[in-house]
Amino acid sequence: MRSDVIAWLCQGDPSIIYQVNRDLYEKEDSLLRAFRKDVIRNSWAKQLLSMQRADGHWGNGYYQPKWTSTHYTLLILKNLCIESSDELRNICTRVLNEEKGRDGGMSPTAHRIHSDCCITGMFLNIAAYFGVDEDKLHSLIDYLIAMQFMDGGYNCRHPRYQVHHGSFNTTICVLEGLWEYEDQGYNYRIDEVKGARLAAEEFLLMHHLFLSDNDGRVIDEHFLSMHYPCHWHYDVMRALDYFALTKHPFDPRLNEALNWLLEKGNERKYPLSPKYSGFMHIPMEKSGKYSRVNTLRAYRILKQFDRLADQEE
């Protein structure tokens, strides 16, 4: 790893410094505690927490507006590796009590008959990370297991519309949620959760993360952008980071995506794509500039798949 790039990363937000030491240096938990505490003391996470309303919500409530609602603020806090707390666990529990659809999934408007797979997968990711009681997650697991397509993917348009195959955007949201549930040690229907997760991974891998399984062309040029935060959007870096964080063994179908990532580095640093439209609580990094978050993510991916030496060439 380039020492100058690592030093540059360690001039960033405490959440980045913590992940550098956790994922790149692989320091023991006892040595990571001090870095973890800094995430709450002086960081983007601290600023987000300061914007929480007296009733526990952010923005105008659970899902409005994007991207300052409770849902997306909690997702960002989770991805910044903030430690759980009673306050964060309580707001997650409150959301689960108040915002489920009739079918047991999560819905931005709870009176709807059909929930949304993207939102359900993201909130499973959030709630499992913050440690809500397992029984509160049962209906989310039931819903997600029932909503999987034969191709292994998920699609948030189903069953409201006639769709018959998975969506990349929805599948990555569900994958992250299923993994967090599994990683946090929950047990309800765990064998089926593992099976669903493996099938969803295969959906992405059979497309080499971004290529048509019919003609090998790029499915959507947007998949080759480099956003952070991603919110509900899919891109190749997000998928690669999922496979890195889950310690997935190398699969040759990742080669095209890994080669693309290597080509995106400039001076061993990585850019940030223009932010998605919608208001953010705080500007974490400037679009069009070198991004510490994306550089960290790229190094984590390349390290997991033994490609850091290629990056140095």
C-alpha positions as CSV (number, residue, x, y, z in Angstrom):
1,M,0.0,0.0,0.0
2,R,1.2,3.5,-0.8
3,S,2.3,5.1,2.5
4,D,1.6,8.6,1.1
5,V,-1.9,7.7,0.2
6,I,-2.5,6.0,3.6
7,A,-1.2,9.1,5.3
8,W,-3.6,11.2,3.2
9,L,-6.5,9.0,4.2
10,C,-5.6,9.4,7.8
11,Q,-6.0,13.1,7.5
12,G,-9.7,12.6,6.9
13,D,-12.8,12.0,9.0
14,P,-12.4,9.7,12.0
15,S,-14.7,7.1,10.3
16,I,-12.2,6.8,7.5
17,I,-9.3,6.5,9.9
18,Y,-11.1,3.8,11.8
19,Q,-11.7,1.8,8.6
20,V,-8.1,2.2,7.5
21,N,-7.0,0.6,10.7
22,R,-9.7,-2.1,10.7
23,D,-9.6,-3.1,7.0
24,L,-6.2,-2.2,5.6
25,Y,-4.0,-2.7,8.7
26,E,-6.4,-5.3,10.3
27,K,-5.6,-4.2,13.8
28,E,-7.1,-6.1,16.7
29,D,-10.3,-5.0,18.3
30,S,-8.6,-3.8,21.4
31,L,-6.5,-1.4,19.4
32,L,-9.4,-0.3,17.3
33,R,-11.5,1.0,20.3
34,A,-9.8,4.4,20.4
35,F,-10.4,4.9,16.7
36,R,-14.0,3.9,17.1
37,K,-14.6,6.3,19.9
38,D,-13.3,9.2,17.7
39,V,-16.1,8.5,15.2
40,I,-18.6,9.9,17.7
41,R,-16.4,12.6,19.2
42,N,-15.5,14.7,16.2
43,S,-16.8,13.5,12.9
44,W,-19.5,13.6,10.2
45,A,-21.4,11.2,12.5
46,K,-21.4,13.7,15.3
47,Q,-22.8,16.4,13.0
48,L,-25.6,14.1,11.9
49,L,-26.5,13.2,15.4
50,S,-26.7,16.8,16.3
51,M,-29.5,17.2,13.7
52,Q,-31.7,14.6,15.3
53,R,-35.1,16.0,16.4
54,A,-36.5,15.7,19.9
55,D,-38.8,12.9,18.8
56,G,-35.9,10.9,17.5
57,H,-36.5,11.5,13.8
58,W,-34.5,13.4,11.2
59,G,-35.9,15.5,8.3
60,N,-39.7,15.3,8.1
61,G,-39.9,11.7,9.5
62,Y,-39.1,8.2,8.4
63,Y,-38.8,8.6,4.7
64,Q,-39.1,12.3,3.7
65,P,-37.3,14.1,2.3
66,K,-34.5,12.3,0.5
67,W,-31.7,12.4,1.7
68,T,-32.3,13.9,5.2
69,S,-35.0,11.6,6.4
70,T,-34.6,9.2,9.3
71,H,-34.1,6.2,7.0
72,Y,-31.2,7.7,5.0
73,T,-29.6,9.4,7.9
74,L,-29.5,6.1,9.8
75,L,-28.1,4.4,6.8
76,I,-25.3,6.9,6.5
77,L,-24.5,6.6,10.3
78,K,-24.3,2.9,9.9
79,N,-21.9,3.2,7.0
80,L,-19.8,5.6,9.0
81,C,-19.4,2.7,11.5
82,I,-20.9,4.6,14.5
83,E,-21.4,2.4,17.5
84,S,-25.0,1.5,18.4
85,S,-26.7,3.2,21.4
86,D,-30.0,3.0,23.1
87,E,-31.2,6.1,21.3
88,L,-30.4,4.8,17.9
89,R,-31.8,1.3,18.7
90,N,-35.0,2.9,20.0
91,I,-35.6,5.0,16.9
92,C,-35.1,1.8,14.8
93,T,-37.6,0.0,16.9
94,R,-40.1,2.8,16.6
95,V,-39.8,2.8,12.8
96,L,-40.4,-1.0,12.8
97,N,-43.5,-0.6,14.9
98,E,-44.9,2.3,12.8
99,E,-43.8,1.9,9.2
100,K,-44.4,-1.7,8.1
101,G,-46.8,-2.4,5.3
102,R,-49.5,-5.0,5.5
103,D,-47.3,-7.6,4.0
104,G,-44.6,-7.2,6.7
105,G,-42.1,-5.3,4.7
106,M,-41.2,-1.6,5.0
107,S,-43.2,1.0,3.2
108,P,-42.7,4.7,3.1
109,T,-46.5,4.9,3.4
110,A,-47.6,2.2,5.8
111,H,-51.2,2.0,4.5
112,R,-50.0,0.6,1.2
113,I,-50.8,-3.0,0.4
114,H,-47.4,-3.7,-1.0
115,S,-44.1,-2.8,0.7
116,D,-40.8,-1.9,-1.1
117,C,-38.0,-4.4,-1.4
118,C,-35.3,-1.7,-1.6
119,I,-36.5,0.1,1.5
120,T,-37.0,-3.2,3.3
121,G,-33.5,-4.4,2.5
122,M,-31.9,-1.1,3.5
123,F,-33.8,-1.0,6.8
124,L,-32.9,-4.6,7.6
125,N,-29.3,-3.5,7.1
126,I,-29.8,-0.5,9.5
127,A,-31.9,-2.3,12.2
128,A,-29.7,-5.4,12.4
129,Y,-26.6,-3.2,12.7
130,F,-28.1,-1.2,15.6
131,G,-29.2,-4.4,17.3
132,V,-32.9,-4.3,17.5
133,D,-34.7,-7.3,19.0
134,E,-34.9,-10.2,16.6
135,D,-38.7,-10.6,16.8
136,K,-39.0,-7.1,15.3
137,L,-37.2,-8.4,12.2
138,H,-39.2,-11.6,11.6
139,S,-41.7,-10.0,9.2
140,L,-38.9,-8.3,7.2
141,I,-37.1,-11.7,6.8
142,D,-40.4,-13.4,5.8
143,Y,-41.1,-10.7,3.2
144,L,-37.6,-10.7,1.6
145,I,-37.5,-14.5,1.4
146,A,-40.9,-14.5,-0.3
147,M,-40.0,-11.7,-2.8
148,Q,-36.9,-13.3,-4.3
149,F,-37.1,-14.1,-8.1
150,M,-36.0,-17.3,-9.7
151,D,-32.9,-15.6,-11.0
152,G,-31.8,-14.8,-7.5
153,G,-32.4,-11.1,-7.7
154,Y,-35.0,-8.7,-6.2
155,N,-37.0,-6.0,-7.8
156,C,-38.9,-3.2,-5.9
157,R,-41.5,-3.0,-8.7
158,H,-42.7,-6.5,-7.8
159,P,-45.6,-7.3,-7.2
160,R,-47.1,-3.9,-8.1
161,Y,-46.1,-4.4,-11.7
162,Q,-45.5,-7.2,-14.1
163,V,-41.8,-7.8,-13.7
164,H,-40.1,-11.2,-13.9
165,H,-36.4,-10.6,-13.2
166,G,-34.2,-8.9,-10.6
167,S,-33.0,-5.3,-10.4
168,F,-29.4,-4.4,-9.6
169,N,-30.5,-1.5,-7.4
170,T,-32.9,-3.6,-5.3
171,T,-30.7,-6.6,-5.2
172,I,-27.7,-4.8,-3.7
173,C,-29.9,-3.2,-1.0
174,V,-31.3,-6.6,0.0
175,L,-27.9,-8.3,-0.1
176,E,-26.4,-5.8,2.3
177,G,-29.4,-6.2,4.6
178,L,-29.2,-10.0,4.6
179,W,-25.5,-10.0,5.2
180,E,-25.8,-7.6,8.2
181,Y,-28.6,-9.7,9.7
182,E,-26.4,-12.8,9.3
183,D,-23.2,-11.1,10.5
184,Q,-24.8,-9.7,13.7
185,G,-25.8,-13.3,14.7
186,Y,-29.5,-13.3,14.3
187,N,-31.0,-16.8,13.9
188,Y,-34.6,-16.6,12.6
189,R,-34.8,-18.6,9.3
190,I,-31.0,-18.2,9.1
191,D,-30.4,-21.1,6.7
192,E,-33.0,-19.6,4.3
193,V,-31.4,-16.2,4.7
194,K,-28.0,-17.6,3.8
195,G,-29.5,-19.4,0.8
196,A,-31.2,-16.2,-0.4
197,R,-28.0,-14.2,0.0
198,L,-25.9,-16.7,-2.0
199,A,-28.6,-16.7,-4.8
200,A,-28.6,-12.9,-4.9
201,E,-24.8,-12.9,-5.1
202,E,-25.0,-15.3,-8.0
203,F,-27.4,-12.9,-9.8
204,L,-24.7,-10.2,-9.7
205,L,-21.8,-12.5,-10.5
206,M,-23.5,-14.0,-13.5
207,H,-23.6,-10.5,-14.9
208,H,-20.0,-9.9,-13.9
209,L,-21.5,-7.0,-11.8
210,F,-22.3,-4.8,-14.8
211,L,-22.4,-6.7,-18.1
212,S,-25.3,-8.2,-20.0
213,D,-25.5,-12.0,-19.8
214,N,-26.8,-11.9,-23.4
215,D,-24.1,-9.9,-25.3
216,G,-21.6,-8.8,-22.7
217,R,-22.3,-5.0,-23.1
218,V,-22.4,-2.6,-20.2
219,I,-26.0,-2.8,-18.9
220,D,-26.1,0.8,-17.7
221,E,-23.3,3.4,-17.9
222,H,-24.5,4.7,-14.5
223,F,-23.1,1.5,-13.0
224,L,-19.6,2.9,-13.7
225,S,-20.1,6.0,-11.6
226,M,-18.5,6.4,-8.2
227,H,-21.0,7.9,-5.8
228,Y,-21.0,8.2,-2.0
229,P,-23.3,8.0,-0.3
230,C,-25.0,5.6,-2.7
231,H,-28.4,5.7,-0.9
232,W,-30.4,3.1,-2.9
233,H,-28.4,3.3,-6.1
234,Y,-26.3,0.5,-7.5
235,D,-22.9,0.9,-9.0
236,V,-19.9,-1.4,-9.5
237,M,-17.9,0.0,-6.6
238,R,-20.7,-0.6,-4.2
239,A,-21.0,-4.2,-5.4
240,L,-17.3,-4.8,-5.1
241,D,-17.3,-3.3,-1.7
242,Y,-20.0,-5.7,-0.6
243,F,-17.9,-8.6,-1.8
244,A,-14.9,-7.2,0.0
245,L,-16.6,-6.5,3.3
246,T,-18.2,-10.0,3.3
247,K,-14.7,-11.6,2.7
248,H,-16.1,-13.3,-0.4
249,P,-13.5,-15.6,-2.0
250,F,-12.2,-14.5,-5.4
251,D,-14.4,-15.4,-8.3
252,P,-13.1,-14.9,-11.9
253,R,-16.3,-13.2,-12.8
254,L,-15.1,-10.2,-10.7
255,N,-12.1,-9.6,-13.1
256,E,-13.8,-7.1,-15.4
257,A,-15.0,-5.0,-12.5
258,L,-11.6,-5.2,-10.7
259,N,-9.8,-4.1,-13.9
260,W,-12.3,-1.2,-14.3
261,L,-11.5,-0.1,-10.7
262,L,-7.8,-0.3,-11.3
263,E,-8.1,2.0,-14.3
264,K,-10.2,4.5,-12.3
265,G,-7.3,5.3,-9.9
266,N,-5.3,8.4,-10.7
267,E,-2.1,9.0,-8.6
268,R,-3.4,6.0,-6.6
269,K,-6.5,8.1,-5.5
270,Y,-10.1,7.8,-6.6
271,P,-12.6,10.5,-7.6
272,L,-16.2,11.2,-6.4
273,S,-19.1,11.4,-8.9
274,P,-21.5,14.3,-8.7
275,K,-24.0,13.8,-5.8
276,Y,-27.5,12.6,-6.4
277,S,-30.1,15.3,-6.5
278,G,-31.7,16.1,-3.2
279,F,-30.6,17.9,0.0
280,M,-27.9,16.4,2.3
281,H,-27.5,17.3,5.9
282,I,-23.7,17.9,5.5
283,P,-21.4,18.0,2.5
284,M,-19.0,15.2,3.4
285,E,-16.7,15.5,0.3
286,K,-16.7,17.6,-2.9
287,S,-17.6,16.0,-6.2
288,G,-15.0,16.0,-8.9
289,K,-12.2,15.9,-6.3
290,Y,-10.1,13.0,-5.0
291,S,-12.3,11.2,-2.4
292,R,-10.9,9.7,0.7
293,V,-14.0,7.6,1.1
294,N,-13.8,6.1,-2.4
295,T,-10.0,5.7,-2.1
296,L,-10.5,3.8,1.1
297,R,-13.2,1.6,-0.5
298,A,-11.0,1.0,-3.5
299,Y,-8.0,-0.1,-1.4
300,R,-10.2,-2.3,0.7
301,I,-11.5,-4.0,-2.4
302,L,-8.1,-4.4,-4.1
303,K,-6.6,-5.7,-0.8
304,Q,-9.3,-8.4,-0.4
305,F,-8.8,-9.6,-4.0
306,D,-5.0,-9.4,-4.0
307,R,-4.8,-6.6,-6.6
308,L,-3.0,-3.9,-4.6
309,A,0.3,-4.9,-6.3
310,D,-1.4,-4.3,-9.7
311,Q,-2.5,-0.8,-8.5
312,E,1.1,0.1,-7.7
313,E,2.4,-0.7,-11.3
